[in-house]
Amino acid sequence: MTKKLILTQLILVLAFSMVHGQTGNESRAGTTAAQFLTMGVGAKGAALGNANSVYVSGAEALFWNPAGISVENDGGTFSSGFISVNQYFVDVDIYGAGLVFPIGKKPGRVLGLGLNFVDYGRMDVRTVEDPDGIGATFGAHDLSIAFTYAQNLTESFHFGGSVKFIQQKIYDMVAEAVAIDMGFLLKTDYINGLTIGASITNFGNELQMSGINSETFVDLDPQHEGNNEGIIGNVKLNSWELPLSFKFGVQVPAIKQENLELLLLSEVQQTNDNNINLDSGTQLSYLSNTVKFHVRGGYRDLFLGDNVDAHMTYGAGFTLKTQNGMAIGVDFAQVPFEYLGQTTIVDVKLYF
């Protein structure tokens, strides 16, 4: 227990120092790239108001807290697959997919692979001379691929980390970076099994766009004739930090009976480009040996007030266990944006 407490304290101190060291009194809103990394992936997390870093397991944990993949999932196994489809506003689609599987003979040592892809669709190429379009189209996307390892250091303490490749691309321009995520979960014997957890995400190098659209012809000596006026040079573009984020959350089973459970979740988040924030959620579950049914609700971005368009979230989900030991789960969530309309998220999970 002493080792677990020391490790927990070190992680918390490191996280606060990294995030606080990049924040000041001035507003840094809009000063980081790859904002899709802060949105979370999956219907369950969205329905809980993004308070999902401490209550997560299976392949879904790849996108919230890497330590969660070493927690026994709803199917009672450590192996799972995950697919998420988010119909976002203005014809933007967000996809998530993950796979985790145990390694070695000791239970709780798990590897995972996660993919997060944001498709902004196709758009017309327009110029000053042809504002209605030239007949061609271009696309834009965001991409993150994460490789994760986690293990339960004890029966109650889980630790994990991810290395991920990040890419943002629009037309012929692209920016790429590498980042790491770290997280832990600590289950206690207090209050029906109170759980605390923390995660540090998107700690990596900066993103800088490059490509043929930043190339230009340069005349190195415009004062004299006869020299080469067609030397190709590159315009140096600004580089942008990743949205470094620290989360600390608590999960409290307010009611825990044989077939009924009520979870209360709360999570504090601090990023390097925004003020400190609070997300909260609740889940009421019916539990049996073969079926688990959940109703969820959440309130996100409490401290950001009118700076965000949507606070309330809701959703539901169920898990059905088959006779051969496998299980399938489906989650659904909606986030009602005030000005941008409803967004719908559907997940399918397989436990094997």
Rosetta blueprint (number, residue, H / E / L):
1 M L
2 T H
3 K H
4 K H
5 L H
6 I H
7 L H
8 T H
9 Q H
10 L H
11 I H
12 L H
13 V H
14 L H
15 A H
16 F H
17 S H
18 M H
19 V H
20 H H
21 G H
22 Q L
23 T L
24 G L
25 N L
26 E L
27 S L
28 R L
29 A L
30 G L
31 T L
32 T E
33 A L
34 A L
35 Q H
36 F H
37 L H
38 T H
39 M L
40 G L
41 V L
42 G L
43 A H
44 K H
45 G H
46 A H
47 A H
48 L L
49 G L
50 N L
51 A L
52 N L
53 S L
54 V L
55 Y L
56 V L
57 S L
58 G H
59 A H
60 E H
61 A H
62 L H
63 F H
64 W L
65 N L
66 P H
67 A H
68 G H
69 I H
70 S H
71 V L
72 E L
73 N L
74 D L
75 G L
76 G L
77 T L
78 F L
79 S L
80 S E
81 G E
82 F E
83 I E
84 S E
85 V E
86 N E
87 Q E
88 Y L
89 F L
90 V L
91 D L
92 V L
93 D E
94 I E
95 Y E
96 G E
97 A E
98 G E
99 L E
100 V E
101 F E
102 P E
103 I L
104 G L
105 K L
106 K L
107 P L
108 G L
109 R E
110 V E
111 L E
112 G E
113 L E
114 G E
115 L E
116 N E
117 F E
118 V E
119 D E
120 Y E
121 G E
122 R E
123 M E
124 D E
125 V L
126 R L
127 T L
128 V L
129 E L
130 D L
131 P L
132 D L
133 G L
134 I L
135 G L
136 A L
137 T E
138 F E
139 G E
140 A E
141 H E
142 D E
143 L E
144 S E
145 I E
146 A E
147 F E
148 T E
149 Y E
150 A E
151 Q E
152 N E
153 L L
154 T L
155 E L
156 S L
157 F E
158 H E
159 F E
160 G E
161 G E
162 S E
163 V E
164 K E
165 F E
166 I E
167 Q E
168 Q E
169 K E
170 I E
171 Y L
172 D L
173 M E
174 V E
175 A E
176 E E
177 A E
178 V E
179 A E
180 I E
181 D E
182 M E
183 G E
184 F E
185 L E
186 L E
187 K E
188 T L
189 D L
190 Y L
191 I L
192 N L
193 G L
194 L L
195 T E
196 I E
197 G E
198 A E
199 S E
200 I E
201 T E
202 N E
203 F E
204 G E
205 N L
206 E L
207 L E
208 Q E
209 M L
210 S E
211 G E
212 I H
213 N H
214 S H
215 E E
216 T E
217 F E
218 V E
219 D L
220 L L
221 D L
222 P L
223 Q L
224 H L
225 E L
226 G L
227 N L
228 N L
229 E L
230 G L
231 I E
232 I E
233 G E
234 N E
235 V L
236 K L
237 L L
238 N L
239 S E
240 W E
241 E E
242 L L
243 P L
244 L L
245 S E
246 F E
247 K E
248 F E
249 G E
250 V E
251 Q E
252 V E
253 P E
254 A E
255 I E
256 K E
257 Q L
258 E L
259 N L
260 L E
261 E E
262 L E
263 L E
264 L E
265 L E
266 S E
267 E E
268 V E
269 Q E
270 Q E
271 T E
272 N L
273 D L
274 N L
275 N L
276 I L
277 N E
278 L E
279 D E
280 S E
281 G E
282 T E
283 Q E
284 L E
285 S E
286 Y E
287 L E
288 S L
289 N L
290 T L
291 V E
292 K E
293 F E
294 H E
295 V E
296 R E
297 G E
298 G E
299 Y E
300 R L
301 D L
302 L H
303 F H
304 L H
305 G H
306 D H
307 N H
308 V L
309 D L
310 A L
311 H L
312 M E
313 T E
314 Y E
315 G E
316 A E
317 G E
318 F E
319 T E
320 L E
321 K E
322 T L
323 Q L
324 N L
325 G L
326 M L
327 A E
328 I E
329 G E
330 V E
331 D E
332 F E
333 A E
334 Q E
335 V E
336 P E
337 F E
338 E L
339 Y L
340 L L
341 G E
342 Q E
343 T E
344 T E
345 I E
346 V E
347 D E
348 V E
349 K E
350 L E
351 Y E
352 F L
